[in-house]
Amino acid sequence: MIAGLTLGLVVYMLGSISGAHVNPAVTIGLASIGKISWMEACYYVLSQLIGGFLAFLAGGVLLGGPLPVVADSTLLIAIAEALGAAILVLGVSSVVHGKAPHDAAGLTIGTALTLGAFAA
């Protein structure tokens, strides 16, 4: 729930500046339909991966140790991530293609992330 609210806020705050690219799946999707160049997509994805790694480290510091990783459920995690990403990309696509009102972009995309997380 917090992630969806945060993403919605990021879309409203940074959407007009950077397109609010915070997820590699979204960036690759936008590059595949020509909304951004593949070179821009590479820079965004690299930045997103670095940001994710820094967030992982910060989480470890805040929790007082390394974050737990459950190796025996890697396939289930991958499937859940793919499902969540698909729902998020669907929400972003609805905004990009004008199926959702532009003024509601943050609400649409944040809700899509929340639903994707719940589904996963």
N, C-alpha and C positions, 0 to 999 in steps of 0.2 A: 504494500500500500504506500509506504513512504517513497519507494523508488518511483512509482507512478506520479505521485504529487511532485516530486523533485524534477522529474523529466518534464512534466507539464510546465513548471515554472521556468526551467531552462529554455524550453521552446519559446515561451513568451518573452524572456529576457534576451536570448541570444539568437533566436530564429532569424531575425532580419540581418544579423551580422554574419553568421557562419552557416546558416541553415540548420543550426542545432544538431550537428553531426556528433553524436555521442556513442553510437553503436556501429561496429563494422558491418553488420548485416544491412543496416539502412544505407550506409555509405556505398557499399557495393551495389545495392539495388538501385540507388540513384545514378550511379555511374553507368550501370547497364542500360538505363533508359535515356542516357545522354543529358541528364540534368547537371552533372558535373563531369569534368574530364577524368580520365583514368589516372593521370598524374596527380591531380588534386586528391583523388580517392586514396592513392598510395600515401600521401602526406597525412590525410585524415586518419587512415587506419593505423599508421605508425604512431601517431599521436594518441589514438584511442588505446592502443596496446600498452604504451608507456604509462598512460594515465591509469589503466586498469592494474598494472603492476605496482604503481605507487600506492594506489588505494589498497591493494592486497597487503603491502608492507605497513601502511598506516593502520589497517585493521589489526594486524599482528601486534603492533605497538600498543594500540588502545585496549586490546584484550589481554595483554601481558604475555603473549607467546605466539608461536606460529598457528595459523588457522588450520583446523583439521581438514584433511582431504581423505575421502573414503574411496580407496582404489577399487574395491570389489563392485562398485555400482557405477563405473565409468560409462558404460553403454546407456544405462538409464538416465544418467545426468545429461549425456549428449542428446538423447531423444527429447528430454524435457526442455533443454536449451533450444533445440531446433523448433519445437512447438511454440515456445514463448517468443522466439525471434520471428517466426512466421506471423503470429498475431500482431506483434509490434509493427512489422513491415506492412501488414495490411492496413493498419491505422495510418501510418505515414503515407502510404500510397493513396489512401482516400483523400488526404489533404493535398498532396502534390497534384493529383488529377482533378481536383475541384469537386469531388463527391461530398466532401465535408466542408462547411463554411470556413474560410480562411481565418476569420476572427475566433473560431473555436479550435484552432490548430493545437494549442497546448492541451486543452481538455480532451480532444480526440486522441492525441498521441499518448498522453499520460494515462488515459483510461485503457488504451490498447496495451500499454506496458503492464498495467495492473492486472488486466484480464489474462495476459500472457503468463504472468508470474503465477496467478492462481491456477491456471490450466496446467502449468508445468508442475 
